[in-house]
Amino acid sequence: MGEFELIRQYFMPLARLHGSRSVVLGPGDDCAIQSIPPGSDLVFSIDTLVEGVHFPAGYRPDYLGWRALAVAASDLAAMGAEPDCFTLALTLPEADEAWLRDFARGLGRAAESFGLVLAGGDTTRGPLTLSLQLHGLVEQGRAIRRSGACAGDLIVVSGTLGDAGAALDYLDACSPSEDEQSVLKRYHCPQPRLKLGMALRSLATAAIDVSDGLLADLNHILEASNVGANIDRAHVPVSQALARLKGDAAMDYALNSGDDYELCATIPEARWASVPKSLKQQLTVIGVIEPASGLRLDGTAVVSGSEATGFDHFRRKI
């Protein structure tokens, strides 16, 4: 199968899954064309996933298709953006039709779920690598940044933390238990909090997605906002499955492991009181922003930025 037949058969259908508010011209020309609606800002990010670094060798292609798009879409969620379109640069060792069929199926399901349309891309030969650039739209001036946290703001997180990091211990399990299946699902099929991110636009002063670990990612907010924080370990949400699997070590996974793609945000206490119940049910208050720099656990254990490193591309591999 040649490059252009590969694109026509497996990826052109993804350009037709959804209408787009802004894509004027999609795949098939030298460039895509995007027209930004009046009163909107374009929010975009790019993520690269490399076999052996971001996912294990021989990883199921349908899982990879979903996971690749979900990881990238989580960045849009963190800024409160509405998903619109994406481009895909795909490097393949060979044009394996069975692999491509399953990968495109997983990617298509994710695009359908997240409301994204394929606007263009590129394919080439080499070690398995995916680069996805996602474009989202947000009302002018309303994107949530990392730099707005203020002393007194409550720190909240969505969902539970640590499951996906723990799942790495069970990727090769032949007959995973129910709890192992639960954490594996969090790794294979992450759910970017897109609707929640959009709802937080009028509430949050800062936000980030938890991709590299809670402490590491929260530290990015603290540095950008020039503030500190105190986290109450007892309030950090951990799933029952993780607690049963890891016991006393579950909290370490929740604080330091990545790949959960939940949101961590800061919200003024006065606003939190008026947050709708349906939104509060998705969030847990885990701490408070403080004026003194540094990240504290339970008020005493000070965690420096160098200790809260989370995932490091140049030190860790799958």
Protein Blocks (a to p, Z undefined) as FASTA:
>chain_A
ZZklmmmmmmmmmmmmpccfklmbdchifbdcddddehiacddddddddehklocehiaf
klmmmmmmmmmmmmmmmnopacfbdcdddddfbdcfklmmmmmmmmmmmmmmnopacfbd
cddeddddddddddddddehiaccfklccehiacddehjehjlmmmmmmmmpmbdcfklm
mmmmmmmmccddfklmmmmmmmpgbdcddfkojklmmmmmmmmnopaddddfklmccdfk
lmmmnmmmlmmmmmmmghkopacddddfklmmmgcfklmmmpccfbdcdfbgcjdeehla
ccdfklmnmpafklbcZZ
